[in-house]
Amino acid sequence: MTPIEWVALIIAVVSAVVSYVNRPKPVKPKPAILEDFEFPTPDEGTPQCVVFGTCWIKDWMVLWFGNLETSAIKTKSGK
């Protein structure tokens, strides 16, 4: 290799190392909490309809929501 090719190779390696060191660090998002969600809930004394099965209604409200838990995903890699 000629001296110019060695200089170009060294510049490429140094440039790759500098760009790797100075890359932006990803920010981990914070987990969602219950206050992050907005559910339309009825006021006290509002009549509520009871629907059995699947159908479309014009006025809907969330009467109950739950089971808002998280669990770690555990997978085995390899065989």
Sequence and secondary structure as in RCSB ss.txt:
>XXXX:A:sequence
MTPIEWVALIIAVVSAVVSYVNRPKPVKPKPAILEDFEFPTPDEGTPQCVVFGTCWIKDWMVLWFGNLETSAIKT
KSGK
>XXXX:A:secstr
  HHHHHHHHHHHHHHHHHHHTS          GGG       TT       SS   SS                
    
